[in-house]
Amino acid sequence: QTFDPYHKWLGIRDPQRPPNHYRLLGLELYECDDEVIRDAATRQVTYIKRYQTGPYRDDCLSILGEINAARAAARP
């Protein structure tokens, strides 16, 4: 069994990888409130940063980049 950081860290079981921006941020599809989007991105980044120094550092850095891109893409 391979390590799946989306599932283990974010609870995302969807087979689509990477998940869409909203799913990655833990938001409803097409959320348009900028404050909600910003807060969701901050929450995800804060949580994922816990893994920066562990054995899955590269996965962590990759997902952090995806979260930042998701925040920019999800903004109205």
PDB file as gemmi writes it, atoms N, CA and C in Angstrom:
CRYST1    1.000    1.000    1.000  90.00  90.00  90.00 P 1                      
ATOM      1  N   GLN A   1       0.847  -1.180   0.000  1.00  0.00           N  
ATOM      2  CA  GLN A   1       0.000   0.000   0.000  1.00  0.00           C  
ATOM      3  C   GLN A   1       0.887   1.235   0.000  1.00  0.00           C  
ATOM      4  N   THR A   2       0.633   2.148  -0.923  1.00  0.00           N  
ATOM      5  CA  THR A   2       1.422   3.371  -1.006  1.00  0.00           C  
ATOM      6  C   THR A   2       0.803   4.455  -0.141  1.00  0.00           C  
ATOM      7  N   PHE A   3       1.630   5.351   0.306  1.00  0.00           N  
ATOM      8  CA  PHE A   3       1.191   6.459   1.148  1.00  0.00           C  
ATOM      9  C   PHE A   3       0.426   7.466   0.298  1.00  0.00           C  
ATOM     10  N   ASP A   4      -0.750   7.822   0.729  1.00  0.00           N  
ATOM     11  CA  ASP A   4      -1.588   8.809   0.032  1.00  0.00           C  
ATOM     12  C   ASP A   4      -1.814   9.992   0.968  1.00  0.00           C  
ATOM     13  N   PRO A   5      -1.027  11.075   0.801  1.00  0.00           N  
ATOM     14  CA  PRO A   5      -1.151  12.208   1.719  1.00  0.00           C  
ATOM     15  C   PRO A   5      -2.516  12.888   1.646  1.00  0.00           C  
ATOM     16  N   TYR A   6      -3.158  12.857   0.503  1.00  0.00           N  
ATOM     17  CA  TYR A   6      -4.491  13.469   0.394  1.00  0.00           C  
ATOM     18  C   TYR A   6      -5.476  12.750   1.314  1.00  0.00           C  
ATOM     19  N   HIS A   7      -5.369  11.438   1.349  1.00  0.00           N  
ATOM     20  CA  HIS A   7      -6.257  10.663   2.203  1.00  0.00           C  
ATOM     21  C   HIS A   7      -5.831  10.753   3.669  1.00  0.00           C  
ATOM     22  N   LYS A   8      -4.564  10.499   3.940  1.00  0.00           N  
ATOM     23  CA  LYS A   8      -4.084  10.454   5.320  1.00  0.00           C  
ATOM     24  C   LYS A   8      -4.152  11.806   6.022  1.00  0.00           C  
ATOM     25  N   TRP A   9      -3.790  12.871   5.326  1.00  0.00           N  
ATOM     26  CA  TRP A   9      -3.722  14.179   5.951  1.00  0.00           C  
ATOM     27  C   TRP A   9      -5.002  14.995   5.812  1.00  0.00           C  
ATOM     28  N   LEU A  10      -5.675  14.863   4.665  1.00  0.00           N  
ATOM     29  CA  LEU A  10      -6.829  15.726   4.401  1.00  0.00           C  
ATOM     30  C   LEU A  10      -8.156  14.971   4.339  1.00  0.00           C  
ATOM     31  N   GLY A  11      -8.109  13.653   4.455  1.00  0.00           N  
ATOM     32  CA  GLY A  11      -9.338  12.868   4.429  1.00  0.00           C  
ATOM     33  C   GLY A  11     -10.010  12.809   3.074  1.00  0.00           C  
ATOM     34  N   ILE A  12      -9.242  13.028   2.007  1.00  0.00           N  
ATOM     35  CA  ILE A  12      -9.796  13.029   0.651  1.00  0.00           C  
ATOM     36  C   ILE A  12      -9.586  11.651   0.037  1.00  0.00           C  
ATOM     37  N   ARG A  13     -10.678  10.952  -0.204  1.00  0.00           N  
ATOM     38  CA  ARG A  13     -10.603   9.605  -0.783  1.00  0.00           C  
ATOM     39  C   ARG A  13     -10.881   9.604  -2.288  1.00  0.00           C  
ATOM     40  N   ASP A  14     -11.334  10.722  -2.822  1.00  0.00           N  
ATOM     41  CA  ASP A  14     -11.649  10.800  -4.251  1.00  0.00           C  
ATOM     42  C   ASP A  14     -10.467  10.287  -5.068  1.00  0.00           C  
ATOM     43  N   PRO A  15     -10.735   9.528  -6.123  1.00  0.00           N  
ATOM     44  CA  PRO A  15      -9.633   9.011  -6.942  1.00  0.00           C  
ATOM     45  C   PRO A  15      -8.935  10.088  -7.773  1.00  0.00           C  
ATOM     46  N   GLN A  16      -9.581  11.236  -7.975  1.00  0.00           N  
ATOM     47  CA  GLN A  16      -8.967  12.311  -8.767  1.00  0.00           C  
ATOM     48  C   GLN A  16      -7.773  12.878  -8.021  1.00  0.00           C  
ATOM     49  N   ARG A  17      -6.627  12.870  -8.683  1.00  0.00           N  
ATOM     50  CA  ARG A  17      -5.401  13.411  -8.102  1.00  0.00           C  
ATOM     51  C   ARG A  17      -4.739  14.341  -9.079  1.00  0.00           C  
ATOM     52  N   PRO A  18      -4.371  15.536  -8.702  1.00  0.00           N  
ATOM     53  CA  PRO A  18      -4.750  16.143  -7.435  1.00  0.00           C  
ATOM     54  C   PRO A  18      -6.238  16.471  -7.413  1.00  0.00           C  
ATOM     55  N   PRO A  19      -6.821  16.620  -6.221  1.00  0.00           N  
ATOM     56  CA  PRO A  19      -8.241  16.954  -6.129  1.00  0.00           C  
ATOM     57  C   PRO A  19      -8.502  18.365  -6.653  1.00  0.00           C  
ATOM     58  N   ASN A  20      -9.770  18.647  -6.961  1.00  0.00           N  
ATOM     59  CA  ASN A  20     -10.068  20.005  -7.439  1.00  0.00           C  
ATOM     60  C   ASN A  20      -9.779  21.007  -6.315  1.00  0.00           C  
ATOM     61  N   HIS A  21      -9.703  22.263  -6.692  1.00  0.00           N  
ATOM     62  CA  HIS A  21      -9.301  23.311  -5.747  1.00  0.00           C  
ATOM     63  C   HIS A  21     -10.193  23.373  -4.514  1.00  0.00           C  
ATOM     64  N   TYR A  22     -11.465  23.265  -4.724  1.00  0.00           N  
ATOM     65  CA  TYR A  22     -12.401  23.378  -3.607  1.00  0.00           C  
ATOM     66  C   TYR A  22     -12.257  22.197  -2.644  1.00  0.00           C  
ATOM     67  N   ARG A  23     -12.127  21.014  -3.193  1.00  0.00           N  
ATOM     68  CA  ARG A  23     -11.967  19.812  -2.368  1.00  0.00           C  
ATOM     69  C   ARG A  23     -10.677  19.889  -1.566  1.00  0.00           C  
ATOM     70  N   LEU A  24      -9.620  20.355  -2.210  1.00  0.00           N  
ATOM     71  CA  LEU A  24      -8.327  20.492  -1.537  1.00  0.00           C  
ATOM     72  C   LEU A  24      -8.410  21.457  -0.357  1.00  0.00           C  
ATOM     73  N   LEU A  25      -9.223  22.488  -0.500  1.00  0.00           N  
ATOM     74  CA  LEU A  25      -9.383  23.470   0.567  1.00  0.00           C  
ATOM     75  C   LEU A  25     -10.453  23.071   1.582  1.00  0.00           C  
ATOM     76  N   GLY A  26     -11.168  21.986   1.301  1.00  0.00           N  
ATOM     77  CA  GLY A  26     -12.231  21.549   2.198  1.00  0.00           C  
ATOM     78  C   GLY A  26     -13.480  22.395   2.082  1.00  0.00           C  
ATOM     79  N   LEU A  27     -13.738  22.936   0.883  1.00  0.00           N  
ATOM     80  CA  LEU A  27     -14.864  23.836   0.650  1.00  0.00           C  
ATOM     81  C   LEU A  27     -15.918  23.201  -0.250  1.00  0.00           C  
ATOM     82  N   GLU A  28     -17.114  23.764  -0.187  1.00  0.00           N  
ATOM     83  CA  GLU A  28     -18.168  23.387  -1.119  1.00  0.00           C  
ATOM     84  C   GLU A  28     -17.761  23.857  -2.514  1.00  0.00           C  
ATOM     85  N   LEU A  29     -18.186  23.115  -3.511  1.00  0.00           N  
ATOM     86  CA  LEU A  29     -17.876  23.462  -4.895  1.00  0.00           C  
ATOM     87  C   LEU A  29     -18.391  24.863  -5.217  1.00  0.00           C  
ATOM     88  N   TYR A  30     -17.536  25.673  -5.801  1.00  0.00           N  
ATOM     89  CA  TYR A  30     -17.837  27.033  -6.243  1.00  0.00           C  
ATOM     90  C   TYR A  30     -18.062  28.028  -5.105  1.00  0.00           C  
ATOM     91  N   GLU A  31     -17.468  27.771  -3.962  1.00  0.00           N  
ATOM     92  CA  GLU A  31     -17.520  28.766  -2.881  1.00  0.00           C  
ATOM     93  C   GLU A  31     -16.993  30.082  -3.434  1.00  0.00           C  
ATOM     94  N   CYS A  32     -17.677  31.184  -3.148  1.00  0.00           N  
ATOM     95  CA  CYS A  32     -17.255  32.457  -3.733  1.00  0.00           C  
ATOM     96  C   CYS A  32     -16.926  33.529  -2.697  1.00  0.00           C  
ATOM     97  N   ASP A  33     -17.040  33.227  -1.428  1.00  0.00           N  
ATOM     98  CA  ASP A  33     -16.716  34.204  -0.396  1.00  0.00           C  
ATOM     99  C   ASP A  33     -15.200  34.190  -0.170  1.00  0.00           C  
ATOM    100  N   ASP A  34     -14.561  35.310  -0.508  1.00  0.00           N  
ATOM    101  CA  ASP A  34     -13.093  35.378  -0.439  1.00  0.00           C  
ATOM    102  C   ASP A  34     -12.568  35.130   0.975  1.00  0.00           C  
ATOM    103  N   GLU A  35     -13.274  35.596   1.971  1.00  0.00           N  
ATOM    104  CA  GLU A  35     -12.836  35.383   3.353  1.00  0.00           C  
ATOM    105  C   GLU A  35     -12.895  33.899   3.725  1.00  0.00           C  
ATOM    106  N   VAL A  36     -13.929  33.215   3.287  1.00  0.00           N  
ATOM    107  CA  VAL A  36     -14.064  31.780   3.550  1.00  0.00           C  
ATOM    108  C   VAL A  36     -12.933  31.017   2.856  1.00  0.00           C  
ATOM    109  N   ILE A  37     -12.642  31.394   1.617  1.00  0.00           N  
ATOM    110  CA  ILE A  37     -11.571  30.752   0.847  1.00  0.00           C  
ATOM    111  C   ILE A  37     -10.223  30.987   1.527  1.00  0.00           C  
ATOM    112  N   ARG A  38      -9.965  32.225   1.899  1.00  0.00           N  
ATOM    113  CA  ARG A  38      -8.693  32.563   2.553  1.00  0.00           C  
ATOM    114  C   ARG A  38      -8.528  31.794   3.865  1.00  0.00           C  
ATOM    115  N   ASP A  39      -9.583  31.767   4.674  1.00  0.00           N  
ATOM    116  CA  ASP A  39      -9.510  31.069   5.955  1.00  0.00           C  
ATOM    117  C   ASP A  39      -9.313  29.567   5.769  1.00  0.00           C  
ATOM    118  N   ALA A  40      -9.966  28.999   4.765  1.00  0.00           N  
ATOM    119  CA  ALA A  40      -9.809  27.567   4.489  1.00  0.00           C  
ATOM    120  C   ALA A  40      -8.373  27.253   4.077  1.00  0.00           C  
ATOM    121  N   ALA A  41      -7.803  28.092   3.216  1.00  0.00           N  
ATOM    122  CA  ALA A  41      -6.420  27.884   2.784  1.00  0.00           C  
ATOM    123  C   ALA A  41      -5.464  27.997   3.967  1.00  0.00           C  
ATOM    124  N   THR A  42      -5.685  28.979   4.812  1.00  0.00           N  
ATOM    125  CA  THR A  42      -4.839  29.159   5.998  1.00  0.00           C  
ATOM    126  C   THR A  42      -4.939  27.945   6.915  1.00  0.00           C  
ATOM    127  N   ARG A  43      -6.133  27.449   7.100  1.00  0.00           N  
ATOM    128  CA  ARG A  43      -6.347  26.270   7.954  1.00  0.00           C  
ATOM    129  C   ARG A  43      -5.609  25.053   7.396  1.00  0.00           C  
ATOM    130  N   GLN A  44      -5.726  24.832   6.075  1.00  0.00           N  
ATOM    131  CA  GLN A  44      -5.076  23.671   5.461  1.00  0.00           C  
ATOM    132  C   GLN A  44      -3.554  23.798   5.520  1.00  0.00           C  
ATOM    133  N   VAL A  45      -3.041  24.977   5.220  1.00  0.00           N  
ATOM    134  CA  VAL A  45      -1.590  25.195   5.254  1.00  0.00           C  
ATOM    135  C   VAL A  45      -1.051  24.968   6.663  1.00  0.00           C  
ATOM    136  N   THR A  46      -1.731  25.516   7.648  1.00  0.00           N  
ATOM    137  CA  THR A  46      -1.293  25.350   9.045  1.00  0.00           C  
ATOM    138  C   THR A  46      -1.231  23.876   9.417  1.00  0.00           C  
ATOM    139  N   TYR A  47      -2.230  23.137   9.026  1.00  0.00           N  
ATOM    140  CA  TYR A  47      -2.266  21.711   9.350  1.00  0.00           C  
ATOM    141  C   TYR A  47      -1.167  20.938   8.612  1.00  0.00           C  
ATOM    142  N   ILE A  48      -1.037  21.152   7.313  1.00  0.00           N  
ATOM    143  CA  ILE A  48      -0.088  20.401   6.495  1.00  0.00           C  
ATOM    144  C   ILE A  48       1.364  20.706   6.874  1.00  0.00           C  
ATOM    145  N   LYS A  49       1.645  21.920   7.315  1.00  0.00           N  
ATOM    146  CA  LYS A  49       3.023  22.284   7.686  1.00  0.00           C  
ATOM    147  C   LYS A  49       3.587  21.402   8.794  1.00  0.00           C  
ATOM    148  N   ARG A  50       2.732  20.733   9.538  1.00  0.00           N  
ATOM    149  CA  ARG A  50       3.200  19.825  10.593  1.00  0.00           C  
ATOM    150  C   ARG A  50       4.086  18.719  10.030  1.00  0.00           C  
ATOM    151  N   TYR A  51       3.944  18.424   8.765  1.00  0.00           N  
ATOM    152  CA  TYR A  51       4.656  17.301   8.150  1.00  0.00           C  
ATOM    153  C   TYR A  51       5.912  17.716   7.380  1.00  0.00           C  
ATOM    154  N   GLN A  52       6.289  18.982   7.464  1.00  0.00           N  
ATOM    155  CA  GLN A  52       7.446  19.479   6.720  1.00  0.00           C  
ATOM    156  C   GLN A  52       8.757  18.805   7.093  1.00  0.00           C  
ATOM    157  N   THR A  53       8.894  18.380   8.311  1.00  0.00           N  
ATOM    158  CA  THR A  53      10.167  17.805   8.743  1.00  0.00           C  
ATOM    159  C   THR A  53      10.126  16.290   8.853  1.00  0.00           C  
ATOM    160  N   GLY A  54       9.029  15.694   8.479  1.00  0.00           N  
ATOM    161  CA  GLY A  54       8.900  14.246   8.575  1.00  0.00           C  
ATOM    162  C   GLY A  54       9.381  13.524   7.335  1.00  0.00           C  
ATOM    163  N   PRO A  55       9.111  12.238   7.275  1.00  0.00           N  
ATOM    164  CA  PRO A  55       9.570  11.415   6.157  1.00  0.00           C  
ATOM    165  C   PRO A  55       8.861  11.721   4.839  1.00  0.00           C  
ATOM    166  N   TYR A  56       7.770  12.473   4.899  1.00  0.00           N  
ATOM    167  CA  TYR A  56       7.019  12.798   3.677  1.00  0.00           C  
ATOM    168  C   TYR A  56       7.132  14.282   3.345  1.00  0.00           C  
ATOM    169  N   ARG A  57       8.309  14.824   3.592  1.00  0.00           N  
ATOM    170  CA  ARG A  57       8.570  16.248   3.373  1.00  0.00           C  
ATOM    171  C   ARG A  57       8.225  16.672   1.939  1.00  0.00           C  
ATOM    172  N   ASP A  58       8.640  15.895   0.955  1.00  0.00           N  
ATOM    173  CA  ASP A  58       8.379  16.262  -0.439  1.00  0.00           C  
ATOM    174  C   ASP A  58       6.887  16.298  -0.742  1.00  0.00           C  
ATOM    175  N   ASP A  59       6.148  15.324  -0.198  1.00  0.00           N  
ATOM    176  CA  ASP A  59       4.690  15.334  -0.362  1.00  0.00           C  
ATOM    177  C   ASP A  59       4.102  16.586   0.279  1.00  0.00           C  
ATOM    178  N   CYS A  60       4.591  16.913   1.448  1.00  0.00           N  
ATOM    179  CA  CYS A  60       4.123  18.085   2.166  1.00  0.00           C  
ATOM    180  C   CYS A  60       4.339  19.352   1.346  1.00  0.00           C  
ATOM    181  N   LEU A  61       5.530  19.534   0.835  1.00  0.00           N  
ATOM    182  CA  LEU A  61       5.833  20.733   0.062  1.00  0.00           C  
ATOM    183  C   LEU A  61       4.990  20.803  -1.208  1.00  0.00           C  
ATOM    184  N   SER A  62       4.784  19.666  -1.829  1.00  0.00           N  
ATOM    185  CA  SER A  62       3.949  19.620  -3.033  1.00  0.00           C  
ATOM    186  C   SER A  62       2.508  20.034  -2.727  1.00  0.00           C  
ATOM    187  N   ILE A  63       1.965  19.502  -1.656  1.00  0.00           N  
ATOM    188  CA  ILE A  63       0.583  19.832  -1.295  1.00  0.00           C  
ATOM    189  C   ILE A  63       0.467  21.289  -0.851  1.00  0.00           C  
ATOM    190  N   LEU A  64       1.464  21.807  -0.171  1.00  0.00           N  
ATOM    191  CA  LEU A  64       1.438  23.222   0.197  1.00  0.00           C  
ATOM    192  C   LEU A  64       1.379  24.103  -1.050  1.00  0.00           C  
ATOM    193  N   GLY A  65       2.140  23.745  -2.072  1.00  0.00           N  
ATOM    194  CA  GLY A  65       2.081  24.484  -3.331  1.00  0.00           C  
ATOM    195  C   GLY A  65       0.712  24.374  -3.985  1.00  0.00           C  
ATOM    196  N   GLU A  66       0.121  23.192  -3.924  1.00  0.00           N  
ATOM    197  CA  GLU A  66      -1.210  22.988  -4.493  1.00  0.00           C  
ATOM    198  C   GLU A  66      -2.262  23.796  -3.732  1.00  0.00           C  
ATOM    199  N   ILE A  67      -2.123  23.886  -2.425  1.00  0.00           N  
ATOM    200  CA  ILE A  67      -3.070  24.672  -1.633  1.00  0.00           C  
ATOM    201  C   ILE A  67      -2.970  26.143  -1.993  1.00  0.00           C  
ATOM    202  N   ASN A  68      -1.756  26.645  -2.142  1.00  0.00           N  
ATOM    203  CA  ASN A  68      -1.588  28.050  -2.541  1.00  0.00           C  
ATOM    204  C   ASN A  68      -2.174  28.306  -3.920  1.00  0.00           C  
ATOM    205  N   ALA A  69      -1.973  27.378  -4.847  1.00  0.00           N  
ATOM    206  CA  ALA A  69      -2.558  27.522  -6.184  1.00  0.00           C  
ATOM    207  C   ALA A  69      -4.079  27.427  -6.121  1.00  0.00           C  
ATOM    208  N   ALA A  70      -4.584  26.544  -5.263  1.00  0.00           N  
ATOM    209  CA  ALA A  70      -6.030  26.379  -5.117  1.00  0.00           C  
ATOM    210  C   ALA A  70      -6.659  27.658  -4.572  1.00  0.00           C  
ATOM    211  N   ARG A  71      -5.995  28.270  -3.638  1.00  0.00           N  
ATOM    212  CA  ARG A  71      -6.532  29.521  -3.080  1.00  0.00           C  
ATOM    213  C   ARG A  71      -6.649  30.579  -4.170  1.00  0.00           C  
ATOM    214  N   ALA A  72      -5.620  30.695  -4.987  1.00  0.00           N  
ATOM    215  CA  ALA A  72      -5.646  31.690  -6.069  1.00  0.00           C  
ATOM    216  C   ALA A  72      -6.719  31.350  -7.114  1.00  0.00           C  
ATOM    217  N   ALA A  73      -6.850  30.083  -7.436  1.00  0.00           N  
ATOM    218  CA  ALA A  73      -7.798  29.659  -8.475  1.00  0.00           C  
ATOM    219  C   ALA A  73      -9.249  29.722  -7.995  1.00  0.00           C  
ATOM    220  N   ALA A  74      -9.471  29.536  -6.705  1.00  0.00           N  
ATOM    221  CA  ALA A  74     -10.842  29.489  -6.170  1.00  0.00           C  
ATOM    222  C   ALA A  74     -11.397  30.884  -5.906  1.00  0.00           C  
ATOM    223  N   ARG A  75     -10.557  31.869  -5.936  1.00  0.00           N  
ATOM    224  CA  ARG A  75     -11.032  33.236  -5.651  1.00  0.00           C  
ATOM    225  C   ARG A  75     -11.970  33.693  -6.749  1.00  0.00           C  
ATOM    226  N   PRO A  76     -13.011  34.395  -6.340  1.00  0.00           N  
ATOM    227  CA  PRO A  76     -13.983  34.885  -7.347  1.00  0.00           C  
ATOM    228  C   PRO A  76     -13.401  35.945  -8.246  1.00  0.00           C  
TER     229      PRO A  76                                                      
END                                                                             
